[in-house]
Amino acid sequence: MSDTNPDAGFVSLVSAGPGDPELLTLKAARRLAEADVVLFDDLASGPVLDQAGPQAELIAVGKRAGRPSARQEHVNQLLVQYAQAGCRVVRLKSGDAGIFGRLEEELIALTEAGIPFEIVPGVTSASAAAAAAGVPLTRRLTARRVQFITGADVTGTLPQDINWAAIADPAVTTVVFMGQRSFPQLAEGLRAHGLPGDTPALFAEAVGHPGQRLLRTTIDGLARELRGAAVTNPGLIMFGPLAFHHQVPQD
């Protein structure tokens, strides 16, 4: 990239996948092995960090809802400081870094500081959850589109500018990230906009980790399950016509 500092190190923004180290890309594993410093999220820790070389300094910078977390400005500062010191830096993010991972803020900080960088894509937790459940995300006649949405805005509550027509479309697979707390409210909105309460839903908890749990239910059933429940593990919600099909009929 242009306008970079020729004396700076290099930052690799690496996608860790859902947590299973076997789902890392070869490039991601290579960057971890070569790194001088690894700044990692909570959800990109555990066995994935075993891929880092013995020379790597490991620094936790994870952000979890409702828990003490590193401020994004501090993470940006660390990326710039280590790179300016000439280090090979890996910023390890869970899932795919480009999906609800605050990637853009880090890219802006690196660009403004003239730090060269690369983005290493990875397996999103949506794909991993669908694979674990044995379902596809799309089908030509009944699930023509897949959409990723967030169930939490910057305040941790349900966003107010939801495109209800899009997410209440019965021919779409919708994947909700960070939606455990807000899903009961989201389900009310879905029903109010015409999506039946018996629409299939899948709740995938701790995907790619030893404690993985899959709950196959409906929108109404999942809303009851999550109402008032304590959030202890990361969870992903999928609803639509394919959410818990075991056998896919021929088109």
C-alpha positions as CSV (number, residue, x, y, z in Angstrom):
1,M,0.0,0.0,0.0
2,S,1.1,3.6,-0.5
3,D,2.0,6.3,1.9
4,T,3.5,3.9,4.5
5,N,6.4,4.3,6.8
6,P,9.4,2.4,5.3
7,D,10.8,1.8,8.8
8,A,7.6,0.4,10.3
9,G,6.9,-3.2,10.9
10,F,3.9,-5.0,9.5
11,V,0.4,-5.8,10.8
12,S,-1.6,-8.9,9.8
13,L,-5.2,-8.7,10.7
14,V,-5.8,-12.4,11.0
15,S,-9.2,-14.2,11.2
16,A,-9.1,-17.0,13.7
17,G,-12.3,-18.7,12.7
18,P,-14.8,-19.9,15.3
19,G,-12.2,-21.3,17.7
20,D,-11.2,-24.7,16.3
21,P,-7.6,-24.5,15.3
22,E,-8.2,-26.9,12.4
23,L,-10.4,-24.3,10.8
24,L,-7.5,-21.7,10.6
25,T,-6.4,-21.0,7.1
26,L,-2.8,-22.0,6.2
27,K,-2.0,-18.3,5.8
28,A,-3.4,-17.5,9.3
29,A,-1.3,-20.3,10.9
30,R,1.8,-19.1,9.1
31,R,1.4,-15.5,10.2
32,L,0.9,-16.7,13.8
33,A,4.1,-18.8,13.7
34,E,6.1,-15.8,12.4
35,A,4.6,-13.1,14.7
36,D,6.6,-11.1,17.2
37,V,3.4,-9.9,18.9
38,V,-0.1,-11.3,18.9
39,L,-2.9,-9.1,20.1
40,F,-5.8,-11.5,20.5
41,D,-9.6,-11.3,21.3
42,D,-11.1,-13.5,24.0
43,L,-12.9,-15.6,21.4
44,A,-9.7,-16.0,19.4
45,S,-7.7,-17.5,22.3
46,G,-7.4,-21.1,23.6
47,P,-5.9,-23.7,21.2
48,V,-5.6,-21.2,18.3
49,L,-2.8,-19.4,20.2
50,D,-0.8,-22.7,20.2
51,Q,0.0,-21.8,16.6
52,A,2.0,-18.8,17.7
53,G,5.8,-19.2,17.8
54,P,7.8,-19.3,21.1
55,Q,9.1,-15.8,20.3
56,A,5.7,-14.2,20.2
57,E,4.5,-11.9,23.0
58,L,0.8,-12.7,23.6
59,I,-1.4,-9.8,24.6
60,A,-5.1,-10.1,25.4
61,V,-7.2,-7.2,24.1
62,G,-10.6,-8.9,24.0
63,K,-14.0,-7.1,24.3
64,R,-16.9,-9.0,25.8
65,A,-20.4,-7.6,26.5
66,G,-20.9,-6.9,30.2
67,R,-17.3,-7.5,31.2
68,P,-14.2,-5.3,31.7
69,S,-12.7,-4.9,28.2
70,A,-9.9,-3.2,26.4
71,R,-11.0,0.1,24.8
72,Q,-10.8,0.1,21.0
73,E,-8.6,3.2,21.2
74,H,-6.1,1.4,23.3
75,V,-6.1,-1.6,20.9
76,N,-5.4,0.8,18.0
77,Q,-2.6,2.5,19.9
78,L,-0.9,-0.9,20.7
79,L,-1.1,-1.9,17.0
80,V,0.6,1.3,15.9
81,Q,3.2,1.3,18.7
82,Y,4.4,-2.3,18.1
83,A,4.5,-1.8,14.3
84,Q,6.4,1.4,14.7
85,A,8.9,-0.5,16.7
86,G,9.5,-2.8,13.7
87,C,7.5,-5.8,14.9
88,R,5.6,-8.3,12.9
89,V,2.2,-7.9,14.6
90,V,-0.8,-10.2,14.3
91,R,-4.1,-8.8,15.3
92,L,-6.1,-12.0,15.9
93,K,-9.9,-11.7,15.6
94,S,-12.5,-14.4,16.0
95,G,-14.5,-15.7,13.1
96,D,-13.9,-13.6,10.0
97,A,-12.4,-10.2,10.9
98,G,-14.6,-8.3,8.5
99,I,-17.9,-9.4,10.0
100,F,-18.9,-7.3,13.1
101,G,-15.2,-7.3,14.2
102,R,-14.6,-3.5,14.4
103,L,-12.0,-4.0,11.7
104,E,-12.5,-0.6,10.0
105,E,-11.5,1.3,13.1
106,E,-8.2,-0.5,13.2
107,L,-7.6,-0.1,9.5
108,I,-8.1,3.7,9.9
109,A,-5.6,3.9,12.7
110,L,-3.0,1.9,10.7
111,T,-3.5,3.9,7.6
112,E,-3.3,7.3,9.4
113,A,0.0,6.1,11.0
114,G,1.4,4.9,7.7
115,I,1.6,1.3,8.9
116,P,1.5,-1.4,6.2
117,F,-1.0,-4.2,6.8
118,E,-2.9,-7.1,5.3
119,I,-6.2,-8.7,6.0
120,V,-6.3,-12.5,6.3
121,P,-9.9,-13.7,5.9
122,G,-11.3,-16.7,7.7
123,V,-14.2,-19.0,8.5
124,T,-17.1,-17.0,9.9
125,S,-18.9,-18.5,12.8
126,A,-22.1,-18.4,10.7
127,S,-20.6,-20.9,8.3
128,A,-19.2,-23.0,11.1
129,A,-22.6,-23.1,12.9
130,A,-24.4,-24.1,9.8
131,A,-21.8,-26.9,9.2
132,A,-22.0,-28.1,12.7
133,A,-25.8,-28.3,12.4
134,G,-25.6,-30.1,9.1
135,V,-27.6,-27.4,7.2
136,P,-26.8,-25.2,4.2
137,L,-27.2,-21.4,4.4
138,T,-29.0,-21.1,1.0
139,R,-31.2,-23.0,-1.4
140,R,-32.4,-21.8,-4.7
141,L,-36.1,-22.0,-4.2
142,T,-36.7,-21.4,-0.5
143,A,-33.7,-19.6,0.8
144,R,-32.4,-17.4,-2.0
145,R,-30.5,-15.0,0.2
146,V,-28.5,-15.1,3.4
147,Q,-28.0,-12.0,5.5
148,F,-25.9,-11.2,8.6
149,I,-27.2,-8.7,11.1
150,T,-26.2,-7.6,14.6
151,G,-28.5,-7.9,17.5
152,A,-26.7,-5.2,19.5
153,D,-25.8,-1.6,18.7
154,V,-23.0,0.3,20.5
155,T,-25.1,0.5,23.7
156,G,-25.7,-3.3,23.7
157,T,-29.4,-3.0,22.9
158,L,-31.4,-3.9,19.8
159,P,-30.7,-1.4,17.0
160,Q,-33.5,1.0,16.3
161,D,-33.0,1.2,12.5
162,I,-33.8,-2.4,11.6
163,N,-35.0,-3.2,8.1
164,W,-37.9,-5.3,9.2
165,A,-39.1,-6.1,5.7
166,A,-35.7,-7.6,5.0
167,I,-35.3,-9.8,8.1
168,A,-39.0,-10.8,8.1
169,D,-38.7,-12.2,4.6
170,P,-39.7,-15.9,4.8
171,A,-37.4,-16.9,1.9
172,V,-34.2,-15.7,3.6
173,T,-31.7,-17.2,6.0
174,T,-30.9,-14.6,8.7
175,V,-27.9,-14.9,11.0
176,V,-27.9,-12.8,14.1
177,F,-24.6,-12.0,15.8
178,M,-24.5,-10.7,19.4
179,G,-28.2,-11.2,19.7
180,Q,-28.8,-13.4,22.8
181,R,-30.0,-10.6,25.0
182,S,-32.1,-8.8,22.5
183,F,-33.6,-11.8,20.6
184,P,-36.9,-11.8,22.6
185,Q,-37.5,-8.2,21.5
186,L,-36.3,-9.0,18.0
187,A,-38.8,-12.0,17.8
188,E,-41.6,-9.7,18.8
189,G,-40.8,-7.4,15.9
190,L,-40.5,-10.3,13.5
191,R,-44.0,-11.6,14.4
192,A,-45.4,-8.0,14.2
193,H,-44.0,-7.8,10.6
194,G,-45.5,-11.1,9.5
195,L,-42.9,-13.8,10.1
196,P,-44.6,-16.7,11.8
197,G,-43.5,-17.6,15.3
198,D,-43.0,-21.2,14.3
199,T,-40.3,-20.3,11.8
200,P,-37.4,-22.6,12.3
201,A,-34.5,-21.2,14.5
202,L,-31.1,-22.5,15.5
203,F,-29.1,-21.3,18.5
204,A,-25.4,-22.2,18.2
205,E,-23.5,-21.6,21.4
206,A,-19.7,-21.7,21.7
207,V,-19.3,-22.9,18.1
208,G,-15.9,-24.5,17.4
209,H,-15.2,-25.0,21.2
210,P,-15.4,-28.1,23.3
211,G,-18.6,-26.8,25.0
212,Q,-20.4,-26.3,21.7
213,R,-24.2,-26.6,22.0
214,L,-26.9,-26.5,19.2
215,L,-30.5,-25.9,20.0
216,R,-33.0,-26.5,17.2
217,T,-36.3,-24.7,17.9
218,T,-38.5,-22.0,16.5
219,I,-38.5,-18.2,16.8
220,D,-41.0,-18.3,19.6
221,G,-39.2,-21.2,21.3
222,L,-35.9,-19.5,21.2
223,A,-37.4,-16.2,22.5
224,R,-38.7,-18.1,25.5
225,E,-35.3,-19.9,26.0
226,L,-33.3,-16.6,26.0
227,R,-35.6,-14.3,27.9
228,G,-33.8,-13.4,31.0
229,A,-31.1,-16.1,30.5
230,A,-27.5,-15.3,31.6
231,V,-25.1,-15.0,28.7
232,T,-22.0,-17.0,29.6
233,N,-20.8,-18.2,26.1
234,P,-20.8,-16.5,22.7
235,G,-23.9,-17.5,20.7
236,L,-25.1,-17.2,17.2
237,I,-28.8,-17.3,16.1
238,M,-30.0,-18.4,12.7
239,F,-33.6,-18.5,11.5
240,G,-35.4,-19.1,8.3
241,P,-36.6,-22.0,6.2
242,L,-33.3,-24.0,6.5
243,A,-32.5,-23.4,10.1
244,F,-32.9,-26.9,11.3
245,H,-33.5,-29.1,8.2
246,H,-31.7,-32.4,8.4
247,Q,-32.4,-33.5,4.9
248,V,-32.5,-31.0,2.0
249,P,-35.0,-32.0,-0.7
250,Q,-34.0,-31.7,-4.4
251,D,-35.0,-28.4,-6.1
